[in-house]
Amino acid sequence: MRPSSLLLAPILSLVSLAAARSATGDKVLVVLEPSLKKDDYSNFWKSLQDRGFELTFKEPKDRDAELVKYGELKYDHLVMFAPGAKTYSPTLSPKSILHAQFAGLNTLYVLSPDLTENNKEFLREYDLEFIDSSQTLIDPFNHPVDSSSSTVSLSPTSSLVQDIGEIVSPSTLSGGPIIYPSGTVHTTGDNPYLIDVLHASKYAYIGQDKLLSSDEAEVDKSLNAKGTKEPILNGKKATLVSALQTRDNVRVGFVGSTEMIKDIWWDKEVKTKDGKSIKTGNAGFISDFSKWIFQETGVVKIVDSTHHRKGETEPRELYTKKDDITYSLTLAKHYTTSNGTSAWGLFEVDDIQLEFTMLDPHIRTALKQDESAVVEQGTNYKARFDAPDRHGVFKFVVEYWRPGWSYLRSSQTASVVPLRHDEYPRFIVGAWPYYIAACSTSLTFLAFCALWVSLGEGDKDRKGKKKAE
């Protein structure tokens, strides 16, 4: 029985990968703080399970919640639902989480104003700075009529990131408002890998959770009262949801409110100030964002890359200067089929370029889609160029880094050598004037010599006859 089980293990693992919608796996560890009720977020758990994920729930102090075991990841994704936790088990310490992320663990942090100082210090590793725990986001003009001003209503068209990969779907951008209740706010630093996904409206600001009247005197009094701080963030400067993707294509997400994921805001109808009832867009937004974090969307891979000389099909280690070289690259995008399985398809863009480099790029040219190429999966791109008149070791480098998409890099090495002694042309076109000059000089010299000899012999004969007479 044991040998048979060992043989079946790889087969079962391959079957599970084929059924998973994520490009990296379907095992999710959820670290849930004891003070939070699991049933309050049942719709979120159900949406993950419906997408084929296997959820494992642990508490922050559980010592058996290992992320890495024997050098291998036990889970493919992590959901940290513990903003108020002060201590963690050694297996869930910040150092352990970072180590697991270096190994490929995608992580979603769900935060709140109760964020502890230890957690804030840890999140600074990602270049994020959070506001004081006593403050929250307030918008006196955009909130449901039956809620306080700290339950902010955000318009998807003005507050969500647009045209960046597949982080947010078109249906979410055109859907209902996103409710952000009692959430914390953070600012993103100079980290180039950070993406601001959701920000506050231009009317929102940071302050105490207190209802403000429209009276200007009362507003000024509440803002300038003893023990309160003036708002330091507002509008686009106040980031609510952000994301990070490393060059190893590990994705990390930060959601500033645990309340926005609760069932009470999941596809709930809210009333606006004009009396209309609109269904919230929280379900669509959280689903889209978690799909991107768990690498169900926005994932691209390199299927194949090759190069060859004109008239050939196999790559060469040595190219001669001025050779006509063709470079080919095939890319594929991950998507979910109608039956819920993972698949790879076309990836069509117009901003990919190839660099033929030796320390510095000697040639930089665009890779254009080759519609005539027949590939099993993905889209083929090609570029043709002449090898530079410079011998040395060169690299074919393709580097594609766009926010919201996987980071792609391909590098292949080939040498460019000068012509062999028997590869030079017999006659150089540019040297024809020198050829003609040399030939004409030689012919003129020969003609002169013939003329001189003939004339000299004639004079000698005439002198001899005169002496004889």
C-alpha positions as CSV (number, residue, x, y, z in Angstrom):
1,M,0.0,0.0,0.0
2,R,2.8,2.4,0.8
3,P,4.5,2.2,-2.7
4,S,1.1,2.7,-4.4
5,S,0.4,5.8,-2.2
6,L,3.8,7.2,-3.1
7,L,3.0,6.8,-6.8
8,L,-0.4,8.4,-6.4
9,A,0.9,11.4,-4.5
10,P,2.4,13.2,-7.5
11,I,-0.7,12.4,-9.6
12,L,-3.0,13.9,-7.0
13,S,-0.9,17.0,-6.7
14,L,-1.0,17.6,-10.4
15,V,-4.8,17.1,-10.4
16,S,-5.2,19.6,-7.6
17,L,-3.0,22.1,-9.5
18,A,-5.1,21.6,-12.7
19,A,-8.3,22.3,-10.7
20,A,-7.0,25.4,-8.9
21,R,-7.8,28.8,-10.4
22,S,-4.6,30.3,-9.1
23,A,-1.4,30.1,-11.1
24,T,0.6,29.3,-7.9
25,G,-1.7,26.9,-5.9
26,D,-4.9,26.7,-3.8
27,K,-3.8,26.3,-0.2
28,V,-4.7,29.4,2.0
29,L,-3.8,29.9,5.6
30,V,-6.1,32.4,7.4
31,V,-4.7,33.8,10.7
32,L,-7.8,35.1,12.4
33,E,-7.7,37.2,15.6
34,P,-9.8,35.7,18.4
35,S,-11.7,39.0,18.9
36,L,-13.0,38.8,15.4
37,K,-15.9,36.5,14.6
38,K,-15.4,34.2,11.8
39,D,-19.1,34.1,10.9
40,D,-19.1,37.9,10.3
41,Y,-17.0,37.3,7.1
42,S,-18.7,34.2,5.9
43,N,-19.4,35.6,2.4
44,F,-15.7,36.3,1.9
45,W,-14.7,32.8,3.0
46,K,-17.4,31.3,0.7
47,S,-16.1,33.3,-2.3
48,L,-12.6,31.9,-1.8
49,Q,-13.9,28.4,-1.4
50,D,-16.1,28.7,-4.5
51,R,-12.9,29.7,-6.4
52,G,-11.3,26.4,-5.4
53,F,-9.2,27.4,-2.4
54,E,-8.7,25.3,0.6
55,L,-8.9,27.4,3.8
56,T,-7.1,26.6,7.0
57,F,-7.9,28.8,10.0
58,K,-5.4,29.5,12.8
59,E,-4.9,32.0,15.6
60,P,-1.9,34.3,15.9
61,K,-0.5,32.3,18.8
62,D,-0.9,28.8,17.3
63,R,2.5,27.2,17.2
64,D,1.5,24.6,14.6
65,A,0.8,27.3,12.0
66,E,4.0,26.7,10.0
67,L,4.5,28.6,6.8
68,V,7.7,26.8,5.7
69,K,8.6,23.2,6.5
70,Y,11.8,21.4,5.3
71,G,12.5,24.3,3.0
72,E,9.1,24.1,1.3
73,L,6.0,26.3,1.6
74,K,3.1,24.6,3.3
75,Y,0.7,27.1,2.0
76,D,0.5,29.1,-1.2
77,H,-1.3,32.1,0.2
78,L,-1.7,33.8,3.6
79,V,-4.5,36.0,4.9
80,M,-3.4,38.0,8.0
81,F,-6.7,38.9,9.7
82,A,-5.1,40.0,13.0
83,P,-4.5,43.8,13.1
84,G,-4.9,44.0,16.9
85,A,-2.7,41.0,17.8
86,K,0.2,42.0,20.1
87,T,2.1,38.7,20.1
88,Y,2.5,35.9,17.5
89,S,3.9,32.4,17.6
90,P,7.4,32.0,16.3
91,T,6.1,30.4,13.1
92,L,4.0,33.6,12.4
93,S,6.5,36.2,13.5
94,P,7.3,39.0,11.1
95,K,10.6,37.4,10.3
96,S,8.9,34.1,9.5
97,I,6.4,35.8,7.2
98,L,9.1,37.7,5.3
99,H,11.1,34.5,5.0
100,A,8.0,32.8,3.5
101,Q,7.4,35.7,1.2
102,F,10.9,35.4,-0.2
103,A,10.0,31.8,-0.9
104,G,6.9,32.8,-2.8
105,L,4.1,33.2,-0.3
106,N,1.4,35.7,-1.4
107,T,-0.1,37.6,1.5
108,L,-3.2,39.7,2.2
109,Y,-3.1,41.9,5.3
110,V,-6.5,43.0,6.5
111,L,-6.0,45.9,8.9
112,S,-8.1,48.3,11.1
113,P,-7.6,51.4,13.3
114,D,-6.8,49.0,16.1
115,L,-3.4,48.3,14.5
116,T,-0.8,47.8,17.2
117,E,2.5,49.5,17.2
118,N,4.4,46.3,16.6
119,N,2.3,45.7,13.5
120,K,2.9,49.3,12.3
121,E,6.7,48.8,12.8
122,F,6.5,45.6,10.8
123,L,4.5,47.2,7.9
124,R,7.2,49.9,7.6
125,E,9.3,47.1,6.0
126,Y,7.0,47.6,3.0
127,D,7.5,51.4,3.1
128,L,4.0,52.0,4.6
129,E,3.2,54.6,7.3
130,F,-0.1,54.4,9.2
131,I,-2.0,57.1,11.0
132,D,-2.5,57.2,14.7
133,S,-4.9,54.6,16.1
134,S,-7.2,57.2,17.6
135,Q,-8.0,58.6,14.1
136,T,-9.9,57.3,11.2
137,L,-11.1,58.4,7.8
138,I,-14.1,60.8,7.8
139,D,-16.1,62.2,4.9
140,P,-19.0,64.4,5.9
141,F,-20.5,64.5,2.4
142,N,-20.2,60.9,1.1
143,H,-21.7,58.3,3.4
144,P,-24.9,56.3,3.6
145,V,-27.8,58.3,5.1
146,D,-28.2,55.9,8.0
147,S,-24.5,55.7,8.9
148,S,-21.9,58.1,10.5
149,S,-19.4,60.1,8.5
150,S,-16.7,57.5,9.3
151,T,-18.6,55.0,7.1
152,V,-17.2,56.5,3.9
153,S,-18.8,55.9,0.5
154,L,-16.3,55.9,-2.3
155,S,-17.0,56.2,-6.0
156,P,-15.2,53.5,-8.0
157,T,-14.5,55.8,-11.0
158,S,-12.7,58.4,-8.9
159,S,-11.2,56.4,-6.1
160,L,-10.0,53.2,-7.7
161,V,-6.9,52.6,-9.7
162,Q,-7.6,52.3,-13.5
163,D,-5.7,50.9,-16.5
164,I,-3.2,49.1,-14.3
165,G,-3.1,45.4,-15.1
166,E,-6.1,43.3,-14.0
167,I,-6.3,44.5,-10.4
168,V,-9.8,45.8,-10.8
169,S,-12.3,44.5,-13.3
170,P,-14.4,46.7,-15.6
171,S,-17.6,45.6,-13.8
172,T,-16.3,46.8,-10.5
173,L,-15.3,50.2,-12.0
174,S,-18.8,50.7,-13.3
175,G,-20.5,49.2,-10.3
176,G,-21.9,50.6,-7.0
177,P,-20.0,52.6,-4.4
178,I,-17.4,51.0,-2.2
179,I,-18.2,51.4,1.5
180,Y,-15.2,51.9,3.7
181,P,-16.3,51.9,7.4
182,S,-14.1,52.7,10.3
183,G,-10.9,52.1,8.5
184,T,-7.3,53.2,8.9
185,V,-5.3,55.2,6.4
186,H,-1.7,54.9,5.3
187,T,0.7,56.6,3.0
188,T,3.0,54.8,0.5
189,G,6.7,55.7,0.4
190,D,9.1,55.8,-2.5
191,N,9.0,52.0,-3.0
192,P,8.6,51.6,-6.8
193,Y,6.8,48.3,-6.4
194,L,3.9,49.8,-4.4
195,I,0.5,50.4,-6.1
196,D,-2.2,52.7,-4.7
197,V,-5.3,50.7,-5.4
198,L,-8.0,52.7,-3.5
199,H,-7.7,56.2,-2.1
200,A,-10.0,58.6,-0.3
201,S,-12.2,61.2,-2.1
202,K,-11.2,64.8,-2.2
203,Y,-13.8,65.7,0.6
204,A,-12.4,63.1,3.1
205,Y,-9.9,63.8,5.8
206,I,-8.3,62.2,8.8
207,G,-9.8,63.0,12.2
208,Q,-11.7,61.8,15.2
209,D,-14.7,59.6,14.8
210,K,-17.2,62.3,15.6
211,L,-20.2,63.5,13.7
212,L,-19.7,67.1,12.5
213,S,-22.6,69.5,11.8
214,S,-22.6,71.8,8.9
215,D,-22.1,74.8,11.1
216,E,-18.6,76.2,10.4
217,A,-18.0,77.2,14.0
218,E,-18.8,73.7,15.2
219,V,-16.4,72.2,12.6
220,D,-13.6,74.5,13.6
221,K,-14.2,73.9,17.3
222,S,-14.1,70.1,16.8
223,L,-10.9,70.3,14.8
224,N,-9.1,72.7,17.1
225,A,-10.3,71.3,20.4
226,K,-7.8,70.2,23.0
227,G,-6.6,66.6,22.4
228,T,-7.4,66.5,18.7
229,K,-5.0,66.8,15.8
230,E,-5.5,68.7,12.6
231,P,-6.0,66.5,9.5
232,I,-2.7,65.6,7.9
233,L,-4.0,63.5,5.0
234,N,-6.9,64.0,2.6
235,G,-7.9,63.0,-0.9
236,K,-5.5,61.0,-3.0
237,K,-2.8,61.3,-0.3
238,A,-4.9,59.1,1.9
239,T,-4.4,55.5,0.7
240,L,-6.9,53.0,1.9
241,V,-5.9,49.8,-0.1
242,S,-2.5,49.2,-1.6
243,A,-0.6,46.4,-3.2
244,L,3.0,45.4,-3.7
245,Q,4.6,43.0,-6.2
246,T,8.3,42.0,-6.0
247,R,10.6,41.1,-8.9
248,D,10.0,37.5,-7.9
249,N,6.3,38.1,-8.6
250,V,5.3,37.7,-4.9
251,R,2.2,39.7,-4.3
252,V,1.2,41.5,-1.0
253,G,-2.0,43.4,-0.4
254,F,-3.0,45.8,2.4
255,V,-6.7,46.5,3.1
256,G,-7.2,49.2,5.8
257,S,-10.6,48.1,7.1
258,T,-11.9,44.8,8.4
259,E,-15.4,46.2,8.4
260,M,-15.6,46.6,4.6
261,I,-15.3,42.8,4.2
262,K,-18.1,42.0,6.6
263,D,-21.3,40.4,5.4
264,I,-23.3,43.5,6.3
265,W,-21.6,45.4,3.4
266,W,-21.4,42.4,1.0
267,D,-23.8,43.3,-1.9
268,K,-25.9,45.3,0.5
269,E,-28.2,48.0,-0.7
270,V,-27.5,51.5,0.8
271,K,-29.5,54.7,0.4
272,T,-27.8,57.8,-0.9
273,K,-28.7,61.4,0.1
274,D,-31.0,61.7,-3.0
275,G,-33.0,58.8,-1.8
276,K,-31.8,56.2,-4.3
277,S,-31.0,52.6,-3.2
278,I,-27.7,51.3,-4.7
279,K,-26.0,47.9,-4.2
280,T,-22.5,48.3,-2.8
281,G,-19.5,47.3,-4.8
282,N,-17.6,45.8,-1.8
283,A,-18.1,42.2,-3.0
284,G,-16.8,42.9,-6.5
285,F,-13.8,44.9,-5.3
286,I,-12.7,42.4,-2.6
287,S,-13.1,39.5,-5.0
288,D,-11.1,41.3,-7.7
289,F,-8.4,42.4,-5.3
290,S,-8.0,38.9,-3.8
291,K,-7.9,37.3,-7.3
292,W,-5.0,39.5,-8.1
293,I,-3.2,38.9,-4.8
294,F,-3.7,35.1,-5.1
295,Q,-2.5,35.3,-8.7
296,E,-5.7,34.4,-10.5
297,T,-5.5,37.5,-12.7
298,G,-2.6,39.6,-14.0
299,V,-0.3,36.7,-14.4
300,V,1.9,36.4,-17.4
301,K,4.7,33.9,-18.2
302,I,7.4,33.3,-20.8
303,V,6.6,30.1,-22.7
304,D,9.6,30.1,-25.1
305,S,12.3,32.4,-26.4
306,T,14.8,31.7,-29.2
307,H,17.0,33.3,-31.8
308,H,18.5,32.2,-35.2
309,R,20.1,33.5,-38.3
310,K,18.3,34.2,-41.5
311,G,17.6,31.0,-43.4
312,E,18.1,28.9,-40.3
313,T,15.9,27.7,-37.4
314,E,18.3,26.7,-34.7
315,P,20.0,29.2,-32.3
316,R,23.7,29.7,-32.7
317,E,26.4,30.4,-30.1
318,L,28.4,32.5,-32.5
319,Y,27.0,35.1,-34.9
320,T,29.1,37.1,-37.4
321,K,28.8,40.8,-37.6
322,K,26.2,42.1,-40.0
323,D,24.3,38.8,-39.7
324,D,20.5,39.0,-40.1
325,I,19.2,37.8,-36.8
326,T,15.6,36.9,-35.8
327,Y,14.5,36.8,-32.2
328,S,11.3,35.2,-31.2
329,L,9.4,35.4,-27.8
330,T,6.2,33.6,-26.8
331,L,4.1,35.0,-23.9
332,A,1.0,33.5,-22.3
333,K,-1.6,35.0,-19.8
334,H,-3.3,33.0,-17.1
335,Y,-7.1,33.0,-17.0
336,T,-9.9,30.9,-15.6
337,T,-12.0,28.9,-18.0
338,S,-15.8,28.7,-17.8
339,N,-15.7,25.4,-15.9
340,G,-13.4,27.0,-13.2
341,T,-10.1,25.5,-14.2
342,S,-6.7,27.2,-14.8
343,A,-5.6,27.8,-18.3
344,W,-3.1,29.9,-20.4
345,G,-4.1,32.0,-23.4
346,L,-3.2,35.0,-25.5
347,F,-1.3,38.0,-24.2
348,E,-1.5,40.9,-26.7
349,V,0.4,44.1,-25.9
350,D,2.3,46.6,-28.0
351,D,5.0,47.8,-25.6
352,I,7.5,45.0,-25.4
353,Q,11.1,45.6,-26.6
354,L,14.3,43.7,-27.1
355,E,17.8,44.8,-26.1
356,F,20.9,43.3,-27.7
357,T,23.4,44.4,-25.1
358,M,27.0,44.1,-24.1
359,L,27.3,46.2,-20.9
360,D,25.2,48.8,-22.7
361,P,22.4,48.2,-25.3
362,H,23.9,48.3,-28.8
363,I,20.5,47.6,-30.3
364,R,17.0,48.3,-28.9
365,T,14.1,47.4,-31.0
366,A,10.4,46.7,-30.6
367,L,9.0,43.2,-30.5
368,K,6.0,43.0,-32.7
369,Q,3.3,40.4,-32.7
370,D,3.7,37.7,-35.3
371,E,0.2,36.6,-36.4
372,S,1.6,34.0,-38.8
373,A,3.4,32.1,-36.1
374,V,1.7,28.9,-34.9
375,V,2.1,28.3,-31.1
376,E,0.4,25.9,-28.8
377,Q,-0.5,28.6,-26.2
378,G,0.2,32.3,-25.9
379,T,1.2,35.0,-28.3
380,N,4.4,35.1,-30.4
381,Y,6.5,38.3,-30.8
382,K,9.4,38.7,-33.2
383,A,12.1,41.2,-34.1
384,R,14.7,41.3,-36.8
385,F,18.0,43.2,-36.8
386,D,21.5,43.1,-38.1
387,A,24.3,42.1,-35.7
388,P,26.4,45.2,-34.8
389,D,29.9,45.7,-36.2
390,R,31.4,45.0,-32.8
391,H,32.6,41.6,-31.7
392,G,32.1,40.4,-28.1
393,V,29.7,38.5,-25.9
394,F,26.2,39.9,-26.2
395,K,22.8,39.2,-24.5
396,F,19.3,39.0,-25.8
397,V,17.4,40.8,-23.0
398,V,13.7,41.2,-22.7
399,E,12.5,43.0,-19.5
400,Y,8.8,43.7,-19.1
401,W,7.8,45.5,-15.9
402,R,4.3,47.0,-15.8
403,P,2.3,47.7,-12.7
404,G,-0.4,45.1,-12.3
405,W,1.3,42.4,-14.4
406,S,3.8,39.8,-13.7
407,Y,7.5,40.9,-13.9
408,L,9.1,39.2,-16.9
409,R,12.8,38.9,-17.7
410,S,14.5,36.7,-20.4
411,S,18.2,36.7,-21.0
412,Q,20.2,34.6,-23.5
413,T,23.8,34.8,-24.4
414,A,25.5,34.7,-27.8
415,S,28.8,36.0,-29.2
416,V,29.4,38.2,-32.2
417,V,32.7,37.5,-34.0
418,P,34.5,39.1,-36.9
419,L,34.6,37.5,-40.3
420,R,37.0,34.7,-40.9
421,H,39.7,35.1,-43.5
422,D,37.8,33.2,-46.1
423,E,34.5,35.0,-45.4
424,Y,35.5,38.4,-46.6
425,P,34.3,39.4,-50.1
426,R,36.7,39.0,-53.0
427,F,36.3,42.6,-54.0
428,I,35.2,45.5,-51.9
429,V,32.8,47.8,-53.7
430,G,34.2,50.9,-52.0
431,A,37.7,50.1,-53.1
432,W,37.0,50.1,-56.9
433,P,38.7,53.5,-57.4
434,Y,41.9,52.1,-55.8
435,Y,41.6,48.9,-57.9
436,I,41.3,51.0,-61.1
437,A,44.1,53.3,-60.1
438,A,46.5,50.4,-59.4
439,C,45.6,48.7,-62.7
440,S,45.8,51.8,-64.7
441,T,49.2,52.6,-63.2
442,S,50.5,49.1,-63.9
443,L,49.2,49.2,-67.5
444,T,50.7,52.7,-68.1
445,F,54.0,51.5,-66.7
446,L,54.0,48.4,-69.0
447,A,53.1,50.5,-72.0
448,F,55.9,53.0,-71.2
449,C,58.4,50.2,-70.8
450,A,57.3,48.6,-74.2
451,L,57.5,51.9,-75.9
452,W,60.9,52.7,-74.4
453,V,62.4,49.4,-75.3
454,S,61.0,49.6,-78.9
455,L,62.2,53.1,-79.5
456,G,65.6,52.4,-77.9
457,E,66.3,49.4,-80.2
458,G,65.4,51.4,-83.3
459,D,67.9,54.2,-82.4
460,K,70.7,51.6,-81.8
461,D,70.2,50.1,-85.2
462,R,70.4,53.5,-87.0
463,K,73.6,54.5,-85.1
464,G,75.2,51.1,-86.2
465,K,74.4,51.7,-89.9
466,K,76.0,55.2,-89.8
467,K,79.3,53.8,-88.4
468,A,79.4,51.1,-91.0
469,E,79.2,53.6,-93.9
